[in-house]
Structures are given as C-alpha cells and as structure tokens.
Amino acid sequence: MDEKLYYLLIGTFLGWLLGLLSPVISSFISRSYQKSEIKTGIYNELNEVKLRMVMVVNVLSPCFTPLCREHLMWSQPHLEEYDRLYPGSNLAERNKKFLELNDDQINTIAAKEISEERERRHHIKAYSLPFLESHTGSLAIFDAEFQRRLIEIRTQISFLNEEISQSRFYFEKTFDNISLENYKIIDHNLSESYRNIAKLLRRLVDNIDKFIDP
C-alpha cells in the first residue's frame, strides 16, 4: 500500500474515532467537574450548619445539657474551627480555660449558672439546607453510600426540626395567661424539649463530622 495512502487512512480513522469519542470525553469531564462542585457546596453548607448547631448546644448548657469535662472536650475542636472562620470570637480560648479547671470547679460554675438563669428560655430556629435541596436532582451522579449518608443527615435534621417546632409551641405557651399548675407543666415540657434538641444536635454534629471528614 502506498505510504501516503496508508497515513491518510490512519488519519481519517483517528479523526473519526476522536469525533466519536469527543462527546463522551466532554461529558465525562463536565460530569466530574459538576460532581466536584456539588460535593464542595454540600460539604461547605453542612460544615456551616454543624458549627451553628454546636453554638446552640453550648447555649443550652448547662441548664438543659450538662456542663462537664466531656462536653467541653467535645466542643473544643468545633470552637477552634469556628474561631478560624470567624476571627475575634475567641470562643475556643474561653472553653480551654474551663478545661484547665478541675471537675469540682466546673461543677461549681455549672451550678452557679443554673441558679442564676432558671428562667432562661430560647427561641431556637429550624435548620435548612438550601444548597443541598436545590441540587437534589443531581445526587444520582454520586455513589449509593454517599446518597445514603446524606439521606440519613437530612432525616435527622427533619426530626430535629420537629422537636424545635414543639419547643417553640411550649415557648409561646409560657406567655399565655394560664394557671400556675399549667405553667409548671408547660415549663417542664419545654425543658425536656430543649434536652431532646441538645441530644439530637450533638448526634447530628458527630454524624456530619464523619460524613465530611471520614
């Protein structure tokens, strides 16, 4: 076969092959880029929500969740992250000073704060994941395990928001003109709701942490 004809045929074949594969390659690159962008967005949103959850757990302590060494140690890395993202808050430094105390001193501080703020009440806001919700239709590009863990987090947030809604109901009731007996019942229910919220928040923070940084 003539050498020029041979190279012409090879060139034609390669051109045809590249033309055939070009949409596939382009689609693969586009899909990979889209996947990376969505994953980064989901991680950033979950991380921001996680830090807000830690703040609420600390607000509920010590009246509705224990102020103890275990709680302080759990909070510390999250507060350090918060301070890195929001310079000037110095929450980690304050928490670290508590950790330097012995258990009796921590218990004394907790008891003092509880006695001083018996009537502390909080209007806790529900949580949402707008970025994730806006990309729900694109989650099929991720593997099944990624989707399963995301569904688990969304389900836990749904349960949390139901408890928050319940706490807001009791919160509003404390302003009603009701008998002392009924007020005590509402107050007790509100306190229990805050405790449930704190437990759900801690569980979610740990779950989000494992999801973002397994």
N, C-alpha and C positions, 0 to 999 in steps of 0.2 A: 504494500500500500504506500502511496506517495506520502512522504513525511509531512508536507503541508496539509494534506487532506486529513491525515491522522490527527494532527494537533487541532485542526478546525473542528473535527468531530468531538474530540475530547473537550474543547472549549464550549462547544454547543451543549454537550451533555451536562457539563458542570454548571453552565448558565441556567439550563432547565431545572437542574436539581436545586440550585440556590433559590431560584424563583419559587419552586415548590415548597421549600423549607422556610423561606423568609417569613411568611405569616406565623408559622409555628414558633420560630425563634423569637419573633417580635412579641407574640402572645405570652411566651414563657417569661421574657424579660419584664414585660408590663405587669404580669401576674405577680412575679417575685417582688417588684417594686411596690405594688399595691399592698401585698401581704406585709411587707416590712413597715410601710407607713401606717397601716391599720393597727398592727401589733404595738408599735411605738405609741400611737394615740391611746390605745386601750390601757397600756401599762402606765402612761402618764396620768390618765384620768383616775385609775384605780389607786395609784400612789397618793394623789392629792386627796381623794376621798378617805383613804386609810389614815392620813395624818389628821384630818378633821375628826375622824372617829376617835383617835387617841386623845385629842383635846377634850372631847365630850366625856370620855371615861374619866379623865382627870378632874373635870368639873364636877362629876358625880361623886368623886372621892373627897372626903371619907364618909360622907353622910349616907351614901347608898351603895358604895362599893369600898372594900377595905383599903385603908392607907397602911400598907405594910411593906416590908423589905421586898417581898416577891413582886408586888405591884410596882414599886419604884424601879426595880431592875428591869421589869418588862417595859416600862415607859422610857427608860433612858435612851436606847438606840433610836427610838422614834423621835424623841425630843431633840436629839442631836441632829437628826436629819431635818427636822422642822427648822432648827436654828440655822442650818446651812442654806436652806431655801429662803428663809425669811430672816435675814440678819437683824440683830438688835433685840430679838425677843428674849434671848438668854434663858430659855426655859430649862435647858439641859443642865446649866450651871446650878440653878436653884434645886433641881431634882438631885443632882450629885451631892449637894450639901446635906440633903436629907439622908442620902445613903451613907454618909460618914458618921451619922448618929447611931447609937446602939438601939436595939429593939424597944427597950423601955422608953427611951426618949421619943422614938417615933410614935409609940402608943400614946404617950402623954400629949403630943401635938395633935394627934388624931382626935383624942377625947376632947381637947380644948376646942378644936374647930367644930366638932359636932354640937357641943353645948352652946357655942356662940351662934350657930346657924341652924337651929332646929327647924325653923320655918322656911328654909331655903327651898325655892321652887324653880323649875326650869321649863322654859318653852322650847323643847327640842324640835328641830326641823327634820323633815323626812329627807332621805338621800335619793339622789337620782344619778344616772349615768348617761347623759345626753349623747356623748360621742359614741358610746357602745350601741345605744338604741338606734342611732342614725346609720350604723353600719351592720345592723343585724343581718341584712340580706347578703352581706359579703362574707359571713363567717364560714360559709361552706368551703372556702379555699383553705381553711385550717384543718389540721388533723382532728380526729374524733376526741382524743384526750383533751386537747386544748378547748374544744367546744364544751365538753362535759364539765370541765372545771369552771368555765365561765358561767354555765347554766347554774352550777351549784352556788356560785357567788351571787348571781342575780336572784336566786331563790331565797338565799339567806337575807339579802337586802329587803326583799319583799316581806319576809317575816318580821324583820326589824321595823320596817315602816308601819306595819300593822300594830306593833307594840307601841311605837311612837304616837300613832293616832289615838290609841287607847289612853296613853298618858296625857295627851292634850285634852281629851274628854274630861278626865279627872281633874286636870289643871283648871279648866274653865269652871268646873263644878265648885271648886273651892271659893269662887267669888259669888256663888249663889247665896240667897238668903235662906239657909237651911238650919235645922236644929243642930245642937252641939253633938248629939249622938251620930247623926248622919254625916256631920263634918268629919268626925273621927274615922268613920268608915271610909269616906272618900279619901281622907289623908293617908290612911293605911294602904288603900288600893293604889294610890299614886306612888307611894314609896316602893311598893312591890313592883310596880311597873318600871320605875327607874332602875331597880336592881336587875330586872329582866333585860332591860335595854343595855345596861353595862355588860352583862354576860354575853349578849348577842354581839355587841360591838367588839369585845375582846376576841371572840371567836372569829369574827369577820376579819379583823386586823391580822390575826395569825394566818388565816386562810389566804388573804390577799398577798401577804408577805411570801408565802410558799409558792404562790402562783407566779408572782413577778420574779422572784429570785429562788428557784427551786434548788 
